[in-house]
Amino acid sequence: MTVLDGIMVDLSIVLGSAEVPIRQVLQMSRGAMIALDCGQDDPSLIYVNGELVAKGRVMVDGEVMSLEISELIKKQRH
């Protein structure tokens, strides 16, 4: 066990985004689709604790989804 074991981080993978009025969300049923502002070849954005750290692409193999990291984002110094 290392000192890093047990440290929790919030990891988010963003495929795209959309602005949808709440009334439309409330009217959606199972299987409804929302158009995103990106294409299938656009990179997914990987955030750790709210900070962009990498870009990649989602891979699907049957029922298994994974993420291939294609670019690490350099931290900007303030």
PDB file with SEQRES, HELIX, SHEET and CRYST1 records, atoms N, CA, C and O in Angstrom:
SEQRES   1 A   78  MET THR VAL LEU ASP GLY ILE MET VAL ASP LEU SER ILE          
SEQRES   2 A   78  VAL LEU GLY SER ALA GLU VAL PRO ILE ARG GLN VAL LEU          
SEQRES   3 A   78  GLN MET SER ARG GLY ALA MET ILE ALA LEU ASP CYS GLY          
SEQRES   4 A   78  GLN ASP ASP PRO SER LEU ILE TYR VAL ASN GLY GLU LEU          
SEQRES   5 A   78  VAL ALA LYS GLY ARG VAL MET VAL ASP GLY GLU VAL MET          
SEQRES   6 A   78  SER LEU GLU ILE SER GLU LEU ILE LYS LYS GLN ARG HIS          
HELIX    1 AA1 ILE A   22  GLN A   27  1                                   6    
SHEET    1 AA1 4 LEU A  11  VAL A  14  0                                        
SHEET    2 AA1 4 SER A  44  VAL A  48 -1                                        
SHEET    3 AA1 4 GLU A  51  ASP A  61 -1                                        
SHEET    4 AA1 4 VAL A  64  LEU A  72 -1                                        
CRYST1    1.000    1.000    1.000  90.00  90.00  90.00 P 1           1          
ATOM      1  N   MET A   1       0.841  -1.181   0.000  1.00  0.00           N  
ATOM      2  CA  MET A   1       0.000   0.000   0.000  1.00  0.00           C  
ATOM      3  C   MET A   1       0.887   1.245   0.000  1.00  0.00           C  
ATOM      4  O   MET A   1       1.831   1.332   0.785  1.00  0.00           O  
ATOM      5  N   THR A   2       0.588   2.214  -0.881  1.00  0.00           N  
ATOM      6  CA  THR A   2       1.375   3.435  -0.944  1.00  0.00           C  
ATOM      7  C   THR A   2       0.619   4.587  -0.300  1.00  0.00           C  
ATOM      8  O   THR A   2      -0.558   4.462   0.039  1.00  0.00           O  
ATOM      9  N   VAL A   3       1.304   5.700  -0.138  1.00  0.00           N  
ATOM     10  CA  VAL A   3       0.706   6.885   0.463  1.00  0.00           C  
ATOM     11  C   VAL A   3      -0.438   7.417  -0.409  1.00  0.00           C  
ATOM     12  O   VAL A   3      -1.323   8.109   0.096  1.00  0.00           O  
ATOM     13  N   LEU A   4      -0.432   7.107  -1.699  1.00  0.00           N  
ATOM     14  CA  LEU A   4      -1.478   7.579  -2.596  1.00  0.00           C  
ATOM     15  C   LEU A   4      -2.742   6.728  -2.570  1.00  0.00           C  
ATOM     16  O   LEU A   4      -3.806   7.183  -2.991  1.00  0.00           O  
ATOM     17  N   ASP A   5      -2.634   5.493  -2.079  1.00  0.00           N  
ATOM     18  CA  ASP A   5      -3.813   4.639  -1.973  1.00  0.00           C  
ATOM     19  C   ASP A   5      -4.824   5.309  -1.054  1.00  0.00           C  
ATOM     20  O   ASP A   5      -4.464   5.838  -0.002  1.00  0.00           O  
ATOM     21  N   GLY A   6      -6.063   5.283  -1.449  1.00  0.00           N  
ATOM     22  CA  GLY A   6      -7.114   5.827  -0.607  1.00  0.00           C  
ATOM     23  C   GLY A   6      -7.378   7.308  -0.799  1.00  0.00           C  
ATOM     24  O   GLY A   6      -8.320   7.839  -0.212  1.00  0.00           O  
ATOM     25  N   ILE A   7      -6.562   8.004  -1.617  1.00  0.00           N  
ATOM     26  CA  ILE A   7      -6.821   9.416  -1.902  1.00  0.00           C  
ATOM     27  C   ILE A   7      -7.876   9.475  -3.002  1.00  0.00           C  
ATOM     28  O   ILE A   7      -7.693   8.919  -4.084  1.00  0.00           O  
ATOM     29  N   MET A   8      -8.969  10.148  -2.714  1.00  0.00           N  
ATOM     30  CA  MET A   8     -10.070  10.251  -3.660  1.00  0.00           C  
ATOM     31  C   MET A   8      -9.926  11.507  -4.520  1.00  0.00           C  
ATOM     32  O   MET A   8      -9.566  12.573  -4.021  1.00  0.00           O  
ATOM     33  N   VAL A   9     -10.209  11.370  -5.805  1.00  0.00           N  
ATOM     34  CA  VAL A   9     -10.241  12.508  -6.718  1.00  0.00           C  
ATOM     35  C   VAL A   9     -11.559  12.448  -7.485  1.00  0.00           C  
ATOM     36  O   VAL A   9     -12.116  11.371  -7.696  1.00  0.00           O  
ATOM     37  N   ASP A  10     -12.046  13.606  -7.896  1.00  0.00           N  
ATOM     38  CA  ASP A  10     -13.258  13.692  -8.697  1.00  0.00           C  
ATOM     39  C   ASP A  10     -12.838  13.706 -10.157  1.00  0.00           C  
ATOM     40  O   ASP A  10     -12.215  14.667 -10.610  1.00  0.00           O  
ATOM     41  N   LEU A  11     -13.167  12.665 -10.897  1.00  0.00           N  
ATOM     42  CA  LEU A  11     -12.787  12.522 -12.294  1.00  0.00           C  
ATOM     43  C   LEU A  11     -14.027  12.666 -13.161  1.00  0.00           C  
ATOM     44  O   LEU A  11     -15.007  11.947 -12.967  1.00  0.00           O  
ATOM     45  N   SER A  12     -13.993  13.594 -14.122  1.00  0.00           N  
ATOM     46  CA  SER A  12     -15.105  13.796 -15.057  1.00  0.00           C  
ATOM     47  C   SER A  12     -14.591  13.676 -16.479  1.00  0.00           C  
ATOM     48  O   SER A  12     -13.522  14.190 -16.811  1.00  0.00           O  
ATOM     49  N   ILE A  13     -15.360  12.993 -17.316  1.00  0.00           N  
ATOM     50  CA  ILE A  13     -15.035  12.877 -18.731  1.00  0.00           C  
ATOM     51  C   ILE A  13     -16.191  13.506 -19.487  1.00  0.00           C  
ATOM     52  O   ILE A  13     -17.321  13.021 -19.422  1.00  0.00           O  
ATOM     53  N   VAL A  14     -15.907  14.589 -20.206  1.00  0.00           N  
ATOM     54  CA  VAL A  14     -16.943  15.356 -20.888  1.00  0.00           C  
ATOM     55  C   VAL A  14     -16.904  15.031 -22.375  1.00  0.00           C  
ATOM     56  O   VAL A  14     -15.901  15.265 -23.049  1.00  0.00           O  
ATOM     57  N   LEU A  15     -18.003  14.493 -22.872  1.00  0.00           N  
ATOM     58  CA  LEU A  15     -18.103  14.136 -24.279  1.00  0.00           C  
ATOM     59  C   LEU A  15     -18.535  15.325 -25.127  1.00  0.00           C  
ATOM     60  O   LEU A  15     -18.218  15.387 -26.315  1.00  0.00           O  
ATOM     61  N   GLY A  16     -19.245  16.253 -24.537  1.00  0.00           N  
ATOM     62  CA  GLY A  16     -19.770  17.427 -25.216  1.00  0.00           C  
ATOM     63  C   GLY A  16     -20.750  18.103 -24.277  1.00  0.00           C  
ATOM     64  O   GLY A  16     -20.928  17.667 -23.140  1.00  0.00           O  
ATOM     65  N   SER A  17     -21.381  19.155 -24.742  1.00  0.00           N  
ATOM     66  CA  SER A  17     -22.350  19.828 -23.883  1.00  0.00           C  
ATOM     67  C   SER A  17     -23.521  20.317 -24.718  1.00  0.00           C  
ATOM     68  O   SER A  17     -23.462  20.349 -25.947  1.00  0.00           O  
ATOM     69  N   ALA A  18     -24.578  20.695 -24.027  1.00  0.00           N  
ATOM     70  CA  ALA A  18     -25.767  21.225 -24.677  1.00  0.00           C  
ATOM     71  C   ALA A  18     -26.511  22.089 -23.667  1.00  0.00           C  
ATOM     72  O   ALA A  18     -26.488  21.818 -22.467  1.00  0.00           O  
ATOM     73  N   GLU A  19     -27.163  23.118 -24.158  1.00  0.00           N  
ATOM     74  CA  GLU A  19     -28.041  23.923 -23.319  1.00  0.00           C  
ATOM     75  C   GLU A  19     -29.465  23.479 -23.610  1.00  0.00           C  
ATOM     76  O   GLU A  19     -29.942  23.568 -24.742  1.00  0.00           O  
ATOM     77  N   VAL A  20     -30.137  22.999 -22.566  1.00  0.00           N  
ATOM     78  CA  VAL A  20     -31.487  22.472 -22.709  1.00  0.00           C  
ATOM     79  C   VAL A  20     -32.362  23.105 -21.628  1.00  0.00           C  
ATOM     80  O   VAL A  20     -32.010  23.062 -20.450  1.00  0.00           O  
ATOM     81  N   PRO A  21     -33.504  23.694 -22.016  1.00  0.00           N  
ATOM     82  CA  PRO A  21     -34.402  24.254 -21.004  1.00  0.00           C  
ATOM     83  C   PRO A  21     -34.916  23.165 -20.064  1.00  0.00           C  
ATOM     84  O   PRO A  21     -35.171  22.039 -20.492  1.00  0.00           O  
ATOM     85  N   ILE A  22     -35.065  23.499 -18.797  1.00  0.00           N  
ATOM     86  CA  ILE A  22     -35.501  22.515 -17.800  1.00  0.00           C  
ATOM     87  C   ILE A  22     -36.849  21.914 -18.178  1.00  0.00           C  
ATOM     88  O   ILE A  22     -37.089  20.736 -17.913  1.00  0.00           O  
ATOM     89  N   ARG A  23     -37.729  22.694 -18.790  1.00  0.00           N  
ATOM     90  CA  ARG A  23     -39.036  22.146 -19.175  1.00  0.00           C  
ATOM     91  C   ARG A  23     -38.884  21.016 -20.187  1.00  0.00           C  
ATOM     92  O   ARG A  23     -39.660  20.061 -20.181  1.00  0.00           O  
ATOM     93  N   GLN A  24     -37.864  21.130 -21.069  1.00  0.00           N  
ATOM     94  CA  GLN A  24     -37.612  20.065 -22.048  1.00  0.00           C  
ATOM     95  C   GLN A  24     -37.062  18.826 -21.350  1.00  0.00           C  
ATOM     96  O   GLN A  24     -37.448  17.704 -21.678  1.00  0.00           O  
ATOM     97  N   VAL A  25     -36.163  19.026 -20.391  1.00  0.00           N  
ATOM     98  CA  VAL A  25     -35.602  17.897 -19.640  1.00  0.00           C  
ATOM     99  C   VAL A  25     -36.715  17.156 -18.906  1.00  0.00           C  
ATOM    100  O   VAL A  25     -36.744  15.926 -18.900  1.00  0.00           O  
ATOM    101  N   LEU A  26     -37.621  17.893 -18.293  1.00  0.00           N  
ATOM    102  CA  LEU A  26     -38.717  17.279 -17.532  1.00  0.00           C  
ATOM    103  C   LEU A  26     -39.681  16.502 -18.425  1.00  0.00           C  
ATOM    104  O   LEU A  26     -40.365  15.596 -17.948  1.00  0.00           O  
ATOM    105  N   GLN A  27     -39.747  16.839 -19.705  1.00  0.00           N  
ATOM    106  CA  GLN A  27     -40.642  16.153 -20.637  1.00  0.00           C  
ATOM    107  C   GLN A  27     -39.992  14.947 -21.311  1.00  0.00           C  
ATOM    108  O   GLN A  27     -40.660  14.201 -22.026  1.00  0.00           O  
ATOM    109  N   MET A  28     -38.709  14.755 -21.088  1.00  0.00           N  
ATOM    110  CA  MET A  28     -38.006  13.648 -21.751  1.00  0.00           C  
ATOM    111  C   MET A  28     -38.407  12.315 -21.153  1.00  0.00           C  
ATOM    112  O   MET A  28     -38.678  12.195 -19.958  1.00  0.00           O  
ATOM    113  N   SER A  29     -38.436  11.327 -22.017  1.00  0.00           N  
ATOM    114  CA  SER A  29     -38.705   9.974 -21.551  1.00  0.00           C  
ATOM    115  C   SER A  29     -37.476   9.112 -21.797  1.00  0.00           C  
ATOM    116  O   SER A  29     -36.505   9.549 -22.415  1.00  0.00           O  
ATOM    117  N   ARG A  30     -37.533   7.909 -21.315  1.00  0.00           N  
ATOM    118  CA  ARG A  30     -36.414   6.988 -21.498  1.00  0.00           C  
ATOM    119  C   ARG A  30     -36.092   6.846 -22.984  1.00  0.00           C  
ATOM    120  O   ARG A  30     -36.993   6.667 -23.804  1.00  0.00           O  
ATOM    121  N   GLY A  31     -34.812   6.927 -23.328  1.00  0.00           N  
ATOM    122  CA  GLY A  31     -34.372   6.790 -24.709  1.00  0.00           C  
ATOM    123  C   GLY A  31     -34.313   8.105 -25.469  1.00  0.00           C  
ATOM    124  O   GLY A  31     -33.915   8.129 -26.633  1.00  0.00           O  
ATOM    125  N   ALA A  32     -34.708   9.210 -24.818  1.00  0.00           N  
ATOM    126  CA  ALA A  32     -34.646  10.514 -25.483  1.00  0.00           C  
ATOM    127  C   ALA A  32     -33.191  10.858 -25.788  1.00  0.00           C  
ATOM    128  O   ALA A  32     -32.282  10.448 -25.066  1.00  0.00           O  
ATOM    129  N   MET A  33     -32.982  11.604 -26.853  1.00  0.00           N  
ATOM    130  CA  MET A  33     -31.627  11.967 -27.256  1.00  0.00           C  
ATOM    131  C   MET A  33     -31.443  13.475 -27.181  1.00  0.00           C  
ATOM    132  O   MET A  33     -32.369  14.235 -27.466  1.00  0.00           O  
ATOM    133  N   ILE A  34     -30.243  13.905 -26.796  1.00  0.00           N  
ATOM    134  CA  ILE A  34     -29.883  15.316 -26.737  1.00  0.00           C  
ATOM    135  C   ILE A  34     -28.677  15.516 -27.648  1.00  0.00           C  
ATOM    136  O   ILE A  34     -27.658  14.843 -27.494  1.00  0.00           O  
ATOM    137  N   ALA A  35     -28.794  16.435 -28.589  1.00  0.00           N  
ATOM    138  CA  ALA A  35     -27.677  16.726 -29.501  1.00  0.00           C  
ATOM    139  C   ALA A  35     -26.593  17.483 -28.741  1.00  0.00           C  
ATOM    140  O   ALA A  35     -26.887  18.447 -28.033  1.00  0.00           O  
ATOM    141  N   LEU A  36     -25.344  17.051 -28.886  1.00  0.00           N  
ATOM    142  CA  LEU A  36     -24.209  17.702 -28.243  1.00  0.00           C  
ATOM    143  C   LEU A  36     -23.519  18.636 -29.230  1.00  0.00           C  
ATOM    144  O   LEU A  36     -23.718  18.536 -30.441  1.00  0.00           O  
ATOM    145  N   ASP A  37     -22.706  19.542 -28.698  1.00  0.00           N  
ATOM    146  CA  ASP A  37     -22.025  20.540 -29.523  1.00  0.00           C  
ATOM    147  C   ASP A  37     -20.691  20.045 -30.071  1.00  0.00           C  
ATOM    148  O   ASP A  37     -19.756  20.830 -30.231  1.00  0.00           O  
ATOM    149  N   CYS A  38     -20.597  18.755 -30.359  1.00  0.00           N  
ATOM    150  CA  CYS A  38     -19.338  18.198 -30.856  1.00  0.00           C  
ATOM    151  C   CYS A  38     -19.641  17.067 -31.830  1.00  0.00           C  
ATOM    152  O   CYS A  38     -20.763  16.566 -31.899  1.00  0.00           O  
ATOM    153  N   GLY A  39     -18.620  16.678 -32.576  1.00  0.00           N  
ATOM    154  CA  GLY A  39     -18.743  15.555 -33.492  1.00  0.00           C  
ATOM    155  C   GLY A  39     -18.115  14.311 -32.880  1.00  0.00           C  
ATOM    156  O   GLY A  39     -17.445  14.385 -31.850  1.00  0.00           O  
ATOM    157  N   GLN A  40     -18.333  13.192 -33.508  1.00  0.00           N  
ATOM    158  CA  GLN A  40     -17.824  11.937 -32.946  1.00  0.00           C  
ATOM    159  C   GLN A  40     -16.306  11.868 -32.959  1.00  0.00           C  
ATOM    160  O   GLN A  40     -15.724  11.083 -32.211  1.00  0.00           O  
ATOM    161  N   ASP A  41     -15.650  12.670 -33.789  1.00  0.00           N  
ATOM    162  CA  ASP A  41     -14.192  12.653 -33.834  1.00  0.00           C  
ATOM    163  C   ASP A  41     -13.554  13.705 -32.927  1.00  0.00           C  
ATOM    164  O   ASP A  41     -12.332  13.742 -32.787  1.00  0.00           O  
ATOM    165  N   ASP A  42     -14.379  14.565 -32.307  1.00  0.00           N  
ATOM    166  CA  ASP A  42     -13.851  15.571 -31.387  1.00  0.00           C  
ATOM    167  C   ASP A  42     -13.370  14.891 -30.113  1.00  0.00           C  
ATOM    168  O   ASP A  42     -13.949  13.891 -29.688  1.00  0.00           O  
ATOM    169  N   PRO A  43     -12.307  15.427 -29.493  1.00  0.00           N  
ATOM    170  CA  PRO A  43     -11.790  14.791 -28.275  1.00  0.00           C  
ATOM    171  C   PRO A  43     -12.724  14.974 -27.083  1.00  0.00           C  
ATOM    172  O   PRO A  43     -13.443  15.969 -26.983  1.00  0.00           O  
ATOM    173  N   SER A  44     -12.698  14.009 -26.197  1.00  0.00           N  
ATOM    174  CA  SER A  44     -13.374  14.133 -24.909  1.00  0.00           C  
ATOM    175  C   SER A  44     -12.425  14.868 -23.976  1.00  0.00           C  
ATOM    176  O   SER A  44     -11.206  14.756 -24.107  1.00  0.00           O  
ATOM    177  N   LEU A  45     -12.981  15.616 -23.038  1.00  0.00           N  
ATOM    178  CA  LEU A  45     -12.172  16.385 -22.100  1.00  0.00           C  
ATOM    179  C   LEU A  45     -12.176  15.680 -20.753  1.00  0.00           C  
ATOM    180  O   LEU A  45     -13.228  15.264 -20.268  1.00  0.00           O  
ATOM    181  N   ILE A  46     -10.987  15.544 -20.142  1.00  0.00           N  
ATOM    182  CA  ILE A  46     -10.841  14.853 -18.866  1.00  0.00           C  
ATOM    183  C   ILE A  46     -10.483  15.879 -17.798  1.00  0.00           C  
ATOM    184  O   ILE A  46      -9.462  16.561 -17.884  1.00  0.00           O  
ATOM    185  N   TYR A  47     -11.348  15.972 -16.790  1.00  0.00           N  
ATOM    186  CA  TYR A  47     -11.153  16.898 -15.685  1.00  0.00           C  
ATOM    187  C   TYR A  47     -10.876  16.113 -14.411  1.00  0.00           C  
ATOM    188  O   TYR A  47     -11.520  15.098 -14.145  1.00  0.00           O  
ATOM    189  N   VAL A  48      -9.914  16.586 -13.626  1.00  0.00           N  
ATOM    190  CA  VAL A  48      -9.657  16.032 -12.297  1.00  0.00           C  
ATOM    191  C   VAL A  48      -9.830  17.173 -11.307  1.00  0.00           C  
ATOM    192  O   VAL A  48      -9.171  18.208 -11.405  1.00  0.00           O  
ATOM    193  N   ASN A  49     -10.721  16.965 -10.359  1.00  0.00           N  
ATOM    194  CA  ASN A  49     -11.055  17.985  -9.366  1.00  0.00           C  
ATOM    195  C   ASN A  49     -11.383  19.323 -10.026  1.00  0.00           C  
ATOM    196  O   ASN A  49     -10.982  20.378  -9.537  1.00  0.00           O  
ATOM    197  N   GLY A  50     -12.121  19.271 -11.146  1.00  0.00           N  
ATOM    198  CA  GLY A  50     -12.575  20.469 -11.823  1.00  0.00           C  
ATOM    199  C   GLY A  50     -11.563  21.125 -12.742  1.00  0.00           C  
ATOM    200  O   GLY A  50     -11.868  22.154 -13.345  1.00  0.00           O  
ATOM    201  N   GLU A  51     -10.371  20.565 -12.867  1.00  0.00           N  
ATOM    202  CA  GLU A  51      -9.324  21.156 -13.704  1.00  0.00           C  
ATOM    203  C   GLU A  51      -9.056  20.271 -14.914  1.00  0.00           C  
ATOM    204  O   GLU A  51      -8.876  19.061 -14.779  1.00  0.00           O  
ATOM    205  N   LEU A  52      -9.030  20.886 -16.110  1.00  0.00           N  
ATOM    206  CA  LEU A  52      -8.751  20.141 -17.335  1.00  0.00           C  
ATOM    207  C   LEU A  52      -7.320  19.611 -17.299  1.00  0.00           C  
ATOM    208  O   LEU A  52      -6.375  20.388 -17.162  1.00  0.00           O  
ATOM    209  N   VAL A  53      -7.154  18.286 -17.421  1.00  0.00           N  
ATOM    210  CA  VAL A  53      -5.820  17.687 -17.352  1.00  0.00           C  
ATOM    211  C   VAL A  53      -5.429  16.929 -18.616  1.00  0.00           C  
ATOM    212  O   VAL A  53      -4.245  16.695 -18.859  1.00  0.00           O  
ATOM    213  N   ALA A  54      -6.437  16.537 -19.436  1.00  0.00           N  
ATOM    214  CA  ALA A  54      -6.109  15.741 -20.616  1.00  0.00           C  
ATOM    215  C   ALA A  54      -7.261  15.758 -21.609  1.00  0.00           C  
ATOM    216  O   ALA A  54      -8.380  16.163 -21.296  1.00  0.00           O  
ATOM    217  N   LYS A  55      -6.946  15.303 -22.815  1.00  0.00           N  
ATOM    218  CA  LYS A  55      -7.951  15.077 -23.847  1.00  0.00           C  
ATOM    219  C   LYS A  55      -7.795  13.644 -24.312  1.00  0.00           C  
ATOM    220  O   LYS A  55      -6.707  13.075 -24.230  1.00  0.00           O  
ATOM    221  N   GLY A  56      -8.862  13.065 -24.793  1.00  0.00           N  
ATOM    222  CA  GLY A  56      -8.795  11.687 -25.254  1.00  0.00           C  
ATOM    223  C   GLY A  56     -10.000  11.342 -26.094  1.00  0.00           C  
ATOM    224  O   GLY A  56     -10.759  12.216 -26.513  1.00  0.00           O  
ATOM    225  N   ARG A  57     -10.165  10.050 -26.335  1.00  0.00           N  
ATOM    226  CA  ARG A  57     -11.344   9.621 -27.077  1.00  0.00           C  
ATOM    227  C   ARG A  57     -11.907   8.361 -26.440  1.00  0.00           C  
ATOM    228  O   ARG A  57     -11.183   7.502 -25.939  1.00  0.00           O  
ATOM    229  N   VAL A  58     -13.219   8.292 -26.481  1.00  0.00           N  
ATOM    230  CA  VAL A  58     -13.926   7.157 -25.896  1.00  0.00           C  
ATOM    231  C   VAL A  58     -13.856   5.986 -26.861  1.00  0.00           C  
ATOM    232  O   VAL A  58     -14.093   6.138 -28.059  1.00  0.00           O  
ATOM    233  N   MET A  59     -13.532   4.830 -26.333  1.00  0.00           N  
ATOM    234  CA  MET A  59     -13.459   3.597 -27.114  1.00  0.00           C  
ATOM    235  C   MET A  59     -14.565   2.667 -26.614  1.00  0.00           C  
ATOM    236  O   MET A  59     -14.784   2.553 -25.408  1.00  0.00           O  
ATOM    237  N   VAL A  60     -15.257   2.006 -27.533  1.00  0.00           N  
ATOM    238  CA  VAL A  60     -16.314   1.071 -27.163  1.00  0.00           C  
ATOM    239  C   VAL A  60     -15.995  -0.282 -27.782  1.00  0.00           C  
ATOM    240  O   VAL A  60     -15.781  -0.394 -28.989  1.00  0.00           O  
ATOM    241  N   ASP A  61     -15.967  -1.303 -26.939  1.00  0.00           N  
ATOM    242  CA  ASP A  61     -15.740  -2.681 -27.386  1.00  0.00           C  
ATOM    243  C   ASP A  61     -16.852  -3.535 -26.795  1.00  0.00           C  
ATOM    244  O   ASP A  61     -16.757  -4.002 -25.660  1.00  0.00           O  
ATOM    245  N   GLY A  62     -17.899  -3.732 -27.574  1.00  0.00           N  
ATOM    246  CA  GLY A  62     -19.057  -4.459 -27.057  1.00  0.00           C  
ATOM    247  C   GLY A  62     -19.720  -3.645 -25.961  1.00  0.00           C  
ATOM    248  O   GLY A  62     -20.205  -2.541 -26.206  1.00  0.00           O  
ATOM    249  N   GLU A  63     -19.741  -4.191 -24.750  1.00  0.00           N  
ATOM    250  CA  GLU A  63     -20.364  -3.510 -23.616  1.00  0.00           C  
ATOM    251  C   GLU A  63     -19.354  -2.757 -22.760  1.00  0.00           C  
ATOM    252  O   GLU A  63     -19.723  -2.142 -21.759  1.00  0.00           O  
ATOM    253  N   VAL A  64     -18.081  -2.802 -23.149  1.00  0.00           N  
ATOM    254  CA  VAL A  64     -17.023  -2.166 -22.362  1.00  0.00           C  
ATOM    255  C   VAL A  64     -16.630  -0.832 -22.986  1.00  0.00           C  
ATOM    256  O   VAL A  64     -16.320  -0.753 -24.174  1.00  0.00           O  
ATOM    257  N   MET A  65     -16.650   0.220 -22.157  1.00  0.00           N  
ATOM    258  CA  MET A  65     -16.199   1.539 -22.605  1.00  0.00           C  
ATOM    259  C   MET A  65     -14.896   1.859 -21.905  1.00  0.00           C  
ATOM    260  O   MET A  65     -14.714   1.536 -20.732  1.00  0.00           O  
ATOM    261  N   SER A  66     -13.985   2.500 -22.634  1.00  0.00           N  
ATOM    262  CA  SER A  66     -12.721   2.924 -22.043  1.00  0.00           C  
ATOM    263  C   SER A  66     -12.335   4.263 -22.655  1.00  0.00           C  
ATOM    264  O   SER A  66     -12.985   4.743 -23.584  1.00  0.00           O  
ATOM    265  N   LEU A  67     -11.292   4.850 -22.138  1.00  0.00           N  
ATOM    266  CA  LEU A  67     -10.841   6.145 -22.628  1.00  0.00           C  
ATOM    267  C   LEU A  67      -9.380   6.056 -23.000  1.00  0.00           C  
ATOM    268  O   LEU A  67      -8.553   5.614 -22.204  1.00  0.00           O  
ATOM    269  N   GLU A  68      -9.062   6.478 -24.216  1.00  0.00           N  
ATOM    270  CA  GLU A  68      -7.681   6.532 -24.680  1.00  0.00           C  
ATOM    271  C   GLU A  68      -7.211   7.981 -24.563  1.00  0.00           C  
ATOM    272  O   GLU A  68      -7.761   8.868 -25.216  1.00  0.00           O  
ATOM    273  N   ILE A  69      -6.196   8.221 -23.732  1.00  0.00           N  
ATOM    274  CA  ILE A  69      -5.656   9.570 -23.539  1.00  0.00           C  
ATOM    275  C   ILE A  69      -4.783   9.912 -24.741  1.00  0.00           C  
ATOM    276  O   ILE A  69      -3.869   9.163 -25.086  1.00  0.00           O  
ATOM    277  N   SER A  70      -5.067  11.044 -25.376  1.00  0.00           N  
ATOM    278  CA  SER A  70      -4.290  11.441 -26.547  1.00  0.00           C  
ATOM    279  C   SER A  70      -3.419  12.667 -26.292  1.00  0.00           C  
ATOM    280  O   SER A  70      -2.455  12.905 -27.020  1.00  0.00           O  
ATOM    281  N   GLU A  71      -3.750  13.444 -25.267  1.00  0.00           N  
ATOM    282  CA  GLU A  71      -2.985  14.671 -24.997  1.00  0.00           C  
ATOM    283  C   GLU A  71      -3.093  15.030 -23.525  1.00  0.00           C  
ATOM    284  O   GLU A  71      -4.187  15.040 -22.961  1.00  0.00           O  
ATOM    285  N   LEU A  72      -1.953  15.325 -22.902  1.00  0.00           N  
ATOM    286  CA  LEU A  72      -1.942  15.848 -21.551  1.00  0.00           C  
ATOM    287  C   LEU A  72      -1.875  17.358 -21.627  1.00  0.00           C  
ATOM    288  O   LEU A  72      -1.138  17.908 -22.446  1.00  0.00           O  
ATOM    289  N   ILE A  73      -2.631  18.030 -20.788  1.00  0.00           N  
ATOM    290  CA  ILE A  73      -2.685  19.486 -20.781  1.00  0.00           C  
ATOM    291  C   ILE A  73      -1.687  20.006 -19.766  1.00  0.00           C  
ATOM    292  O   ILE A  73      -1.710  19.603 -18.603  1.00  0.00           O  
ATOM    293  N   LYS A  74      -0.809  20.903 -20.202  1.00  0.00           N  
ATOM    294  CA  LYS A  74       0.164  21.499 -19.283  1.00  0.00           C  
ATOM    295  C   LYS A  74      -0.546  22.467 -18.364  1.00  0.00           C  
ATOM    296  O   LYS A  74      -1.399  23.242 -18.796  1.00  0.00           O  
ATOM    297  N   LYS A  75      -0.185  22.417 -17.087  1.00  0.00           N  
ATOM    298  CA  LYS A  75      -0.778  23.312 -16.101  1.00  0.00           C  
ATOM    299  C   LYS A  75      -0.276  24.727 -16.347  1.00  0.00           C  
ATOM    300  O   LYS A  75       0.923  24.959 -16.499  1.00  0.00           O  
ATOM    301  N   GLN A  76      -1.218  25.670 -16.382  1.00  0.00           N  
ATOM    302  CA  GLN A  76      -0.844  27.068 -16.578  1.00  0.00           C  
ATOM    303  C   GLN A  76      -0.415  27.663 -15.249  1.00  0.00           C  
ATOM    304  O   GLN A  76      -1.083  27.493 -14.229  1.00  0.00           O  
ATOM    305  N   ARG A  77       0.696  28.354 -15.277  1.00  0.00           N  
ATOM    306  CA  ARG A  77       1.197  28.997 -14.062  1.00  0.00           C  
ATOM    307  C   ARG A  77       0.593  30.379 -13.954  1.00  0.00           C  
ATOM    308  O   ARG A  77       0.464  31.098 -14.946  1.00  0.00           O  
ATOM    309  N   HIS A  78       0.224  30.742 -12.740  1.00  0.00           N  
ATOM    310  CA  HIS A  78      -0.378  32.074 -12.499  1.00  0.00           C  
ATOM    311  C   HIS A  78       0.640  33.056 -12.060  1.00  0.00           C  
ATOM    312  O   HIS A  78       0.313  34.217 -11.815  1.00  0.00           O  
TER     313      HIS A  78                                                      
END                                                                             
